[in-house]
């Protein structure tokens, strides 16, 4: 994985990317990258399927390591099959009260 990450860093150095991110990486995957990287991942896109609580340790680790968390929306793909409870934490409530945009736009704000 280190060699692939080094190639991605070359793209960033060449101005082909502003940031480098990953998708569905575990803490272990990210630790492998962090050992060899010059530019750490800016974001980890993870899928919230049925229980965001199971992802809580990963999310906390990402936030502690200054890696943003984003998730694609599954509602459009499976509107009748997904019943995900609203994600609510004190941090999310603070953001919800501070930003004048919907939660789907928070990563871009």
N, CA and C of each residue as an Amber inpcrd file, in Angstrom:
protein
   327
   0.8230000  -1.1870000   0.0000000   0.0000000   0.0000000   0.0000000
   0.8740000   1.2600000   0.0000000   2.0420000   1.1690000   0.5930000
   2.9320000   2.3220000   0.6580000   3.3270000   2.8450000  -0.7070000
   3.5990000   1.9420000  -1.6460000   4.0110000   2.3630000  -2.9920000
   2.8730000   3.0950000  -3.7040000   1.6720000   2.6060000  -3.5340000
   0.5160000   3.2610000  -4.1580000   0.3240000   4.6500000  -3.5520000
   0.4810000   4.7490000  -2.2380000   0.3210000   6.0510000  -1.5920000
   1.3790000   7.0330000  -2.0810000   2.6020000   6.5510000  -2.2450000
   3.6800000   7.4140000  -2.7530000   3.3230000   7.9460000  -4.1470000
   2.7070000   7.1070000  -4.9810000   2.2670000   7.5640000  -6.3080000
   1.2030000   8.6570000  -6.1810000   0.2960000   8.4890000  -5.2270000
  -0.7390000   9.5040000  -5.0080000  -0.1110000  10.8180000  -4.5310000
   0.9090000  10.7140000  -3.7070000   1.5960000  11.9190000  -3.2380000
   2.2890000  12.6390000  -4.3940000   2.7910000  11.8700000  -5.3540000
   3.3910000  12.5000000  -6.5400000   2.3460000  13.3070000  -7.3020000
   1.1340000  12.7940000  -7.3870000   0.0430000  13.5350000  -8.0380000
  -0.2190000  14.8460000  -7.3030000  -0.2040000  14.7930000  -5.9830000
  -0.4180000  16.0190000  -5.1980000   0.7230000  17.0050000  -5.4320000
   1.9510000  16.5290000  -5.3850000   3.1070000  17.4050000  -5.6140000
   3.0600000  18.0440000  -6.9950000   2.5660000  17.3050000  -7.9760000
   2.4910000  17.7990000  -9.3560000   1.3080000  18.7480000  -9.5640000
   0.4990000  18.9330000  -8.5320000  -0.6410000  19.8370000  -8.6460000
  -1.8690000  19.1970000  -9.2600000  -1.8710000  17.8830000  -9.3920000
  -3.0180000  17.1900000  -9.9780000  -4.1240000  16.9380000  -8.9570000
  -3.8050000  17.1070000  -7.6800000  -4.7900000  16.9180000  -6.6160000
  -4.5080000  17.9110000  -5.4990000  -5.5730000  18.4860000  -4.9510000
  -5.4110000  19.3810000  -3.8000000  -5.1960000  18.5750000  -2.5300000
  -5.8950000  17.4580000  -2.4440000  -5.8380000  16.5920000  -1.2710000
  -5.8770000  15.1530000  -1.7330000  -5.4840000  14.2710000  -0.8290000
  -5.5490000  12.8370000  -1.1150000  -6.4320000  12.2100000  -0.0430000
  -7.3450000  11.3690000  -0.4620000  -8.2150000  10.6980000   0.4880000
  -8.2710000   9.2120000   0.2290000  -8.9530000   8.5340000   1.1190000
  -9.1140000   7.0860000   1.0120000 -10.5910000   6.7480000   1.1860000
 -10.9220000   5.5070000   0.9250000 -12.3020000   5.0690000   1.0570000
 -12.3490000   3.7210000   1.7610000 -13.1690000   3.6570000   2.7930000
 -13.3990000   2.4260000   3.5470000 -12.1260000   1.8460000   4.1550000
 -11.2030000   2.7090000   4.5600000  -9.9880000   2.2450000   5.2220000
 -10.2840000   1.9920000   6.6950000  -9.6910000   0.9420000   7.2190000
  -9.7580000   0.6560000   8.6450000  -8.6400000   1.4170000   9.3430000
  -8.6490000   1.3930000  10.6610000  -7.5670000   2.0220000  11.4190000
  -6.2350000   1.3820000  11.0350000  -6.2310000   0.0630000  10.8850000
  -4.9940000  -0.6380000  10.5260000  -4.4860000  -0.1960000   9.1540000
  -5.3890000  -0.0760000   8.1770000  -4.9970000   0.4050000   6.8440000
  -4.3920000   1.7950000   6.9300000  -5.0300000   2.6530000   7.6950000
  -4.5650000   4.0350000   7.8150000  -3.2140000   4.1170000   8.5150000
  -3.0100000   3.2850000   9.5160000  -1.7170000   3.2760000  10.2090000
  -0.5980000   2.8910000   9.2500000  -0.8720000   1.9550000   8.3370000
   0.1280000   1.5750000   7.3220000   0.5100000   2.7730000   6.4610000
  -0.4760000   3.5660000   6.0860000  -0.2240000   4.7450000   5.2540000
   0.5300000   5.8040000   6.0570000   0.1160000   6.0350000   7.2880000
   0.7210000   7.0950000   8.0900000   2.2030000   6.8520000   8.3690000
   2.6170000   5.5990000   8.3810000   4.0290000   5.2810000   8.6240000
   4.9100000   5.7570000   7.4700000   4.3990000   5.7350000   6.2510000
   5.2280000   6.0390000   5.0750000   4.8880000   7.3690000   4.3970000
   3.8480000   8.0420000   4.8480000   3.3570000   9.1860000   4.0740000
   4.0800000  10.4960000   4.3770000   4.1240000  11.3170000   3.3560000
   4.5220000  12.7120000   3.5040000   3.2640000  13.5540000   3.7160000
   2.2060000  13.2240000   2.9730000   0.9100000  13.8810000   3.0930000
  -0.0890000  12.8550000   3.6270000  -0.5920000  13.0440000   4.8260000
  -1.5660000  12.0830000   5.3460000  -2.8970000  12.2000000   4.6070000
  -3.7180000  11.1610000   4.6630000  -5.0370000  11.2460000   4.0360000
  -5.8280000  12.4100000   4.6290000  -6.4840000  13.1480000   3.7660000
  -7.3120000  14.2690000   4.2240000  -8.6870000  13.7830000   4.6480000
  -9.1210000  12.6620000   4.0740000 -10.4850000  12.1960000   4.2920000
 -10.5400000  10.6800000   4.1490000 -11.4750000  10.0760000   4.8790000
 -11.7940000   8.6600000   4.7130000 -13.2930000   8.5820000   4.4720000
 -13.6760000   8.1570000   3.2800000 -15.0960000   7.9970000   2.9600000
 -15.5230000   6.6210000   3.4400000 -16.5080000   6.5890000   4.3210000
 -16.9780000   5.3140000   4.8490000 -18.4790000   5.1990000   4.6260000
 -18.9410000   3.9820000   4.5040000 -20.3550000   3.7240000   4.2530000
 -21.0550000   3.4620000   5.5810000 -22.1040000   4.2390000   5.8470000
 -22.9460000   4.0310000   7.0160000 -24.1280000   3.1920000   6.5480000
 -24.0900000   1.9060000   6.7810000 -25.1930000   1.0860000   6.2950000
 -26.3280000   1.0190000   7.3010000 -26.1580000   0.2580000   8.3510000
 -27.2710000   0.0580000   9.2600000 -27.0030000   0.5690000  10.6700000
 -25.7640000   0.5510000  11.0840000 -25.4620000   0.9470000  12.4470000
 -24.2150000   1.8100000  12.4920000 -24.3980000   3.1070000  12.6190000
 -23.2380000   3.9890000  12.6990000 -22.4840000   3.7620000  14.0010000
 -23.1750000   3.2180000  15.0240000 -22.5120000   2.9780000  16.3010000
 -21.3340000   2.0180000  16.1520000 -21.4360000   1.0600000  15.2350000
 -20.3300000   0.1170000  15.0350000 -19.1060000   0.8160000  14.4590000
 -19.2970000   1.9720000  13.8490000 -18.1890000   2.7340000  13.2700000
 -17.6240000   3.7720000  14.2350000 -18.2200000   3.8790000  15.4130000
 -17.8040000   4.9100000  16.3690000 -16.3050000   4.8680000  16.6830000
 -15.6910000   3.7010000  16.9540000 -14.2430000   3.7010000  17.2250000
 -13.4240000   4.2220000  16.0420000 -13.7960000   3.8430000  14.8320000
 -13.0940000   4.3300000  13.6410000 -13.2580000   5.8430000  13.5110000
 -14.4700000   6.3270000  13.6770000 -14.7340000   7.7600000  13.5470000
 -13.9320000   8.5470000  14.5810000 -13.9200000   8.0740000  15.8140000
 -13.1540000   8.7640000  16.8570000 -11.6690000   8.7920000  16.5120000
 -11.1410000   7.6670000  16.0170000  -9.7250000   7.6090000  15.6450000
  -9.4360000   8.5910000  14.5120000 -10.3110000   8.6360000  13.5190000
 -10.1250000   9.5650000  12.4000000 -10.0930000  11.0100000  12.8890000
 -11.0260000  11.3620000  13.7380000 -11.0820000  12.7360000  14.2400000
  -9.8570000  13.0780000  15.0820000  -9.3860000  12.1240000  15.8750000
  -8.1790000  12.3510000  16.6830000  -6.9430000  12.5420000  15.8100000
  -6.9780000  12.0080000  14.6060000  -5.8380000  12.0990000  13.6970000
  -6.0640000  13.1070000  12.5740000  -7.0220000  14.0070000  12.7690000
  -7.3060000  15.0910000  11.8160000  -7.6110000  14.5940000  10.4090000
  -8.3370000  13.4890000  10.3250000  -8.7870000  12.9510000   9.0440000
 -10.3080000  13.1140000   9.0060000 -10.7980000  13.8080000   7.9920000
 -12.2340000  14.0440000   7.8750000 -12.9740000  12.7560000   7.5590000
 -14.2190000  12.7010000   7.9920000 -15.0960000  11.5630000   7.7290000
 -16.1960000  12.0320000   6.7860000 -16.3820000  11.3260000   5.6800000
 -17.5090000  11.5990000   4.7920000 -18.1780000  10.2800000   4.4520000
 -19.4280000  10.3700000   4.0520000 -20.1680000   9.1690000   3.6880000
 -21.0490000   9.4690000   2.4860000 -21.1050000   8.5290000   1.5430000
 -22.0420000   8.7050000   0.4340000 -23.4580000   8.4910000   0.9540000
 -24.4250000   9.0340000   0.2660000 -25.8110000   8.8500000   0.6660000
 -26.3520000   7.5740000   0.0490000 -26.8370000   6.6900000   0.8820000
 -27.4450000   5.4520000   0.3950000 -28.9460000   5.5940000   0.2110000
 -29.5250000   6.6630000   0.7350000 -30.9730000   6.8230000   0.6700000
 -31.4930000   6.8310000  -0.7610000 -30.7730000   7.4620000  -1.6630000
 -31.2290000   7.5420000  -3.0500000 -31.2020000   6.1740000  -3.7190000
 -30.2590000   5.3330000  -3.3140000 -30.1380000   4.0160000  -3.9320000
 -31.1680000   3.0250000  -3.3910000 -31.4560000   3.1070000  -2.1030000
 -32.3440000   2.1410000  -1.4630000 -33.3240000   2.8490000  -0.5220000
 -34.1820000   3.6970000  -1.0430000 -35.0270000   4.4980000  -0.1490000
 -35.9780000   3.6840000   0.7090000 -36.3670000   2.4860000   0.2750000
 -37.3320000   1.7020000   1.0360000 -36.6890000   0.6880000   1.9690000
 -35.3890000   0.4750000   1.8430000 -34.7670000  -0.5960000   2.6150000
 -33.8800000  -0.1010000   3.7400000 -33.5430000   1.1660000   3.7440000
 -32.6250000   1.6570000   4.7680000 -33.3880000   2.4980000   5.7740000
 -33.2730000   2.1120000   7.0160000 -33.8980000   2.8600000   8.0940000
 -32.8070000   3.1950000   9.1020000 -32.0740000   4.2510000   8.8280000
 -30.9460000   4.6370000   9.6650000 -31.4010000   5.7120000  10.6380000
 -31.1740000   5.4960000  11.9330000 -31.5460000   6.5490000  12.8760000
 -30.6840000   7.7840000  12.6610000 -31.2440000   8.9210000  12.9930000
 -30.4970000  10.1680000  12.8260000 -29.2750000  10.1560000  13.7380000
 -28.1450000  10.5020000  13.1680000 -26.8910000  10.5440000  13.9130000
 -26.8820000  11.8070000  14.7710000 -26.8420000  11.6260000  16.0830000
 -26.8620000  12.7720000  16.9790000 -25.8220000  12.5900000  18.0760000
 -24.9250000  13.5360000  18.1480000 -23.9480000  13.6180000  19.2320000
 -23.8600000  15.0900000  19.6100000 -23.2640000  15.4220000  20.7410000
 -23.1150000  16.8440000  21.0780000 -22.3680000  17.6250000  19.9940000
 -21.3600000  16.9970000  19.3840000 -20.6030000  17.6730000  18.3320000
 -21.4740000  17.9490000  17.1090000 -22.2830000  16.9830000  16.7500000
 -23.1530000  17.1520000  15.5840000 -24.2060000  18.2210000  15.8600000
 -24.7400000  18.2430000  17.0620000 -25.7130000  19.2840000  17.4100000
 -25.0800000  20.6670000  17.3260000 -23.8360000  20.7870000  17.7680000
 -23.1290000  22.0630000  17.6800000 -22.9880000  22.4950000  16.2260000
 -22.5760000  21.5580000  15.3640000 -22.4300000  21.8650000  13.9410000
 -23.7880000  22.2230000  13.3390000 -24.7990000  21.4380000  13.6680000
 -26.1430000  21.6740000  13.1270000 -26.6290000  23.0850000  13.4760000
 -26.3110000  23.5430000  14.6770000 -26.7490000  24.8740000  15.1050000
 -25.8940000  25.9900000  14.5230000 -24.6670000  25.6840000  14.1370000
 -23.7490000  26.7090000  13.6400000 -23.8170000  26.9110000  12.1240000
 -24.0220000  25.8410000  11.3770000 -23.9590000  25.9380000   9.9190000
 -25.3410000  26.1360000   9.3090000 -25.4560000  27.0630000   8.3740000
 -26.7470000  27.3460000   7.7540000 -27.0330000  26.4640000   6.5350000
 -26.5010000  25.2440000   6.5290000 -26.7140000  24.3400000   5.3970000
 -27.1360000  22.9760000   5.9180000 -27.6620000  22.1460000   5.0290000
 -28.0970000  20.8140000   5.4290000 -26.8840000  19.9310000   5.7180000
 -27.0550000  18.8830000   6.5280000 -25.9380000  17.9970000   6.8610000
 -25.2340000  17.4050000   5.6470000 -25.9500000  17.2120000   4.5540000
 -25.3110000  16.6410000   3.3650000 -24.2510000  17.5660000   2.7850000
 -24.3170000  18.8520000   3.1240000 -23.3480000  19.8190000   2.6020000
 -22.2340000  20.1430000   3.5910000 -22.2760000  19.6180000   4.7900000
 -21.2600000  19.9270000   5.7920000 -19.8360000  19.6850000   5.3140000
 -19.5460000  18.5690000   4.6310000 -18.1480000  18.3520000   4.2080000
 -17.6290000  19.4310000   3.2690000 -18.5260000  20.1150000   2.5710000
 -18.1110000  21.1130000   1.5930000 -18.0890000  22.5250000   2.1670000
 -18.6250000  22.7080000   3.3750000 -18.7850000  24.0360000   3.9380000
 -17.4910000  24.5980000   4.4480000
